[in-house]
Structures are given as C-alpha cells and as structure tokens.
Amino acid sequence: MNSAQILDRLISFATVSRDSNLPLIEYVRDFLAARGVASRLYMDSAGGKANLYASIGPAEQAGILLSGHTDVVPVDGQKWSSAPFQLRQRGDLLYARGAADMKGFLACALRAADRATARTLRLPLQLAFSYDEELGCLGVRSLIDDMALWSHRPRFCIVGEPTLLRTAVGHKGKSALRAICHGRAAHSARPDHGINAIHMATDLINRLRLRQAGIAQAGTRDDAYEVPYTTVHVGVIAGGTALNIVPERCEFEFEIRNLPGDDPTALVSAMRADAQAIAESMTGDAATRIELELSNQYPALDTAPDAEVVELAAALTGNRERIKVGFGSEAGLFSSLLGVPTVVCGPGSIDQAHRPDEFIAMDQLLRCDAMMDALLERLT
C-alpha cells in the first residue's frame, strides 16, 4: 500500500479526542501484525483509548522513534465541502479532517514500517502512536513513563506534526489553568450586600492582560517564533445565574504559552498572588476567594540547532532550514522527561490544521515518503 491509500483508511476512523481511538489502533496493530511486527498497547483508565508502540529491528538497540497522535479536533459547526472523514482528492490536494494534523505523517510512518520488514535493520525503527494530544499531550505520558524504565531508550525522536517538512528545533510550552471566583450572592437592588464574582473575574483578567503587555514589552524574546514572546490567553468564561442576582461564582479558563527561556511556574505563582490580592481587596469573609487550578501542562522544546538529531533531519529531508513553532507537541516531553534528542518535522502545513476543508498536498506525502526511505537506508 502507498501512503495515500493508508491515509484513506486512517481518515475513515473518526478519532475526535472526545471519542475512542481503538478502531484505528486495532487497524494499525493488524497492519503491523500482518507483517510480523508485534505492538504494545497502553490503555487509558477507562479502556476506551490506547497508545501503540512498535519496534522493527534489533530489540537491544536504541533506534529512531517516529511519534504522532491519532486524535483529531472536532468538525462541529464547521462548513465542509465534502464529508470530513472521507478522504477526497481534488487536484494535488487530499481533503479530510486529520489529513495534515497529523494522519499524513502516520500514513508515511506505516508505509515505512511495511518496507522496514523487508530489510535487515542495523538499528530499529520505532513507532509511537498516541491519543489525546489535542487535549494537552495527555495520552503519550503513560508510554513515556514506561520508557523511563527502559535500558535502551530511543536514540532520537521525530515528532511528525505538520511543518512542511522543515525541522522545528523549538516550540512553546503550555500551561492550562482555571480560575474559580467565589463571591457572595445578593439581590441586585442591594449590590452592596453581595460580592460580585464576575467583577472579581474581570479584575483578574485585567491583571492577566497587564502581565501580557509587560511580557510583550520587556519580557524574554526569541524572534525565531512568529509571536516572539510568552503569551497569556483567556478562552472561556461563565458566571452568574440571573440578571437580578449578584453572582456568587464565576469561572474562566486561560492558558500560558511560554518560550523555553521563561519559567511558567514563576508566572503562575505571580498570578496566584494577583488573585489573592483581588480577593483580599473585597470586603468579604473567608469564603470570598479566587482559586487557580492548573489543569494541564507540558514543557517547551529547545533543541540545539547543531544537535545530531537536527543534522539527521536535515539529511533526511534535504532541507537545512531550522524553525521554531508556536504550537506544542509531545516533543518537549520526550526531550525533557526522557532526555531523548527530539525535533518536530512532518508533512503538511499547520495553517490547515483545525480548519474546515483541511488538506495535505500529495507532494508533501511523497516528500515525507522520501524522508522515510532515506531513514531506512540509514537504519540498514
């Protein structure tokens, strides 16, 4: 099978993060088993999702790991010109949810696995297909925890997020937080008897905006990123029950996307201090407070531009361009938690990700196939 045919099968599994990815994982496991390759599954606690790990070649050697996620973002509310979970070709472009982000890379990796089984490899080709990356790189962590105990961890890792096959040596880290503001309810005719939780939330949001402005003006900068500083973003807010009630509760969710040179822990500590100061400024009791809950966090990636894994990626792709990307991936986890030198390099454009009529160009698949063929030559 060629990579486009494999991609067609992968697309047919509607692996939106809120749903199970097991049908796709079973397809991959059967695909590999038919070629004599065993797979190891890492199930989630509910038994509805799994990571898959497989290795082709000598078992007691450190190999090259190809890592990618199987989940995709929803299509709800988006206007597609064709069925999002059926691959459609128009000209040189292949349209479907996940075509670029990132089942195109998975398809090329499976084609490489097929070809690897016909060779005698000197070093192993390793595959890691994970779940819930779109929710904050959640699924892959169980695999990484297991890898931490291995005597032979991967020598290098290539995460196949869409970069147009340019080598990304850095990406930002992410911290996702929820602020829960507790005020005191009262009749809106006597707001002086209550403490407005929505006002507390807006006061804290204003502090976050001031911190963002300060970071943009005087904080750490890295002009290799499109947004060259750490960002703070509020994305969801909810509060109040009726117009004539002073709201006693308001929640909002926000995120920090930090440069590798910035410490998100220190920034969160400063935000907690802001929250406490706002709560104390209210004339309430001990119940008047703002809680900050860290719901998810993954680290930034910061691979040296002259690292051996970067030279490897440049040799495989024939492209020596180094970039840094604003989106995150499991690359930072492999690098920081396991010490595995890692880059991000995959087919397709991130500009197509999460949008209706997502597509990948056939040329990108073919170039990724060529990268995989070059990798197999090195492993042989």
Helices and strands as residue ranges (DSSP letters): H 3-11, H 22-33, E 39-43, E 50-56, E 64-69, E 88-90, E 93-95, I 99-103, H 104-116, E 125-130, G 133-135, H 140-147, E 156-159, E 167-171, E 173-182, E 186-187, G 191-193, H 197-218, E 231-239, E 245-246, E 249-258, H 264-281, E 289-298, E 301-302, H 308-317, E 322-325, H 331-338, E 342-344, G 350-352, E 359-361, H 362-379
